[in-house]
Amino acid sequence: MGTNQTAKAIPLRKHSQQLIDALATRILVLDGATGTALQSMDLKASDFGGEALEGCNENLVLVSPHIVEEVHNRYLQIWLRYCRDQYVWSHRHRPRRIRALGSCL
């Protein structure tokens, strides 16, 4: 993506916002729950490669990689928002003498 382009934001769902709020106050150990995310996407048998493979999430990588990519992009976007917010917060609240050192920190 070029420097003049911005990523299209995915609207946050209630659970996504709750996760971001929790990350702001404590350390979390996360399980990606990729299977749960895939199940919430209302996929059809054709997305899996036919009725015989319906529900076989592993086959999505081969047959419908764009679906797996979408799930990964959602998780990545949430993580990047968190990192951005932490970066901004930490730079606003650093002591003045440290801020004077500039971007070398």
C-alpha positions in Angstrom: 0.0 0.0 0.0 1.5 3.4 -1.0 2.0 6.2 1.4 -0.9 8.2 0.0 -3.4 5.4 0.6 -5.2 4.6 3.8 -6.5 1.2 4.8 -10.2 0.8 4.8 -11.4 0.4 8.3 -13.6 -2.5 9.3 -16.3 -1.3 11.7 -15.7 -2.6 15.2 -18.2 -5.0 16.7 -19.1 -4.9 20.3 -16.8 -7.8 21.2 -13.9 -6.2 19.3 -14.3 -3.0 21.3 -14.4 -4.9 24.5 -11.2 -6.6 23.6 -9.5 -3.3 22.8 -10.7 -1.9 26.1 -9.4 -4.9 28.0 -6.0 -4.6 26.3 -5.8 -1.1 27.6 -5.9 -2.2 31.2 -4.2 -5.6 31.4 -2.1 -8.2 29.6 -4.2 -10.8 27.8 -3.3 -14.2 26.4 -5.3 -14.6 23.2 -6.4 -17.6 21.3 -7.3 -16.5 17.8 -10.5 -18.5 17.6 -10.1 -18.7 13.9 -12.7 -21.6 13.7 -15.2 -19.5 15.6 -14.6 -16.5 13.3 -15.0 -18.7 10.2 -18.3 -20.1 11.6 -19.7 -16.6 12.1 -19.2 -15.9 8.3 -22.2 -17.9 7.1 -20.2 -19.9 4.7 -21.7 -22.3 2.1 -20.7 -25.8 1.1 -19.2 -24.3 -2.1 -16.8 -22.2 0.0 -15.3 -25.4 1.4 -15.1 -27.2 -2.0 -18.4 -29.0 -2.0 -20.8 -30.8 0.4 -18.3 -33.6 1.3 -15.9 -31.0 2.6 -18.4 -28.6 4.3 -17.1 -27.5 7.7 -13.5 -28.5 6.9 -11.9 -25.2 7.7 -8.5 -26.5 6.7 -9.7 -26.9 3.1 -10.6 -23.2 3.0 -6.9 -22.4 2.6 -6.9 -24.2 -0.7 -10.4 -23.5 -2.0 -11.2 -20.1 -0.6 -8.0 -18.4 0.6 -9.7 -15.0 0.5 -12.0 -16.0 3.4 -9.0 -17.1 5.6 -7.3 -13.9 4.6 -10.3 -11.8 5.7 -10.2 -13.4 9.2 -6.5 -12.8 9.5 -6.9 -9.2 8.4 -9.6 -8.6 11.0 -7.3 -9.8 13.8 -4.4 -7.9 12.4 -6.4 -4.7 12.2 -7.5 -5.0 15.8 -3.9 -5.6 16.9 -2.6 -2.6 14.8 -5.2 -0.3 16.3 -4.1 -1.4 19.8 -0.4 -0.8 18.9 -1.2 2.6 17.5 -3.2 3.6 20.5 -0.5 2.5 22.9 2.2 4.3 20.9 0.2 7.5 20.9 -0.6 7.2 24.6 3.0 6.5 25.5 4.3 9.5 23.6 1.8 11.9 25.1 2.6 10.8 28.6 6.4 10.6 28.6 8.3 12.9 30.8 9.4 16.1 29.1 13.1 15.3 29.5 12.7 12.0 27.7 10.5 13.5 24.9 13.4 16.0 24.3 15.5 13.1 23.1 13.3 12.9 20.0 12.7 9.9 17.8 15.8 7.9 18.9 13.7 6.3 21.6 
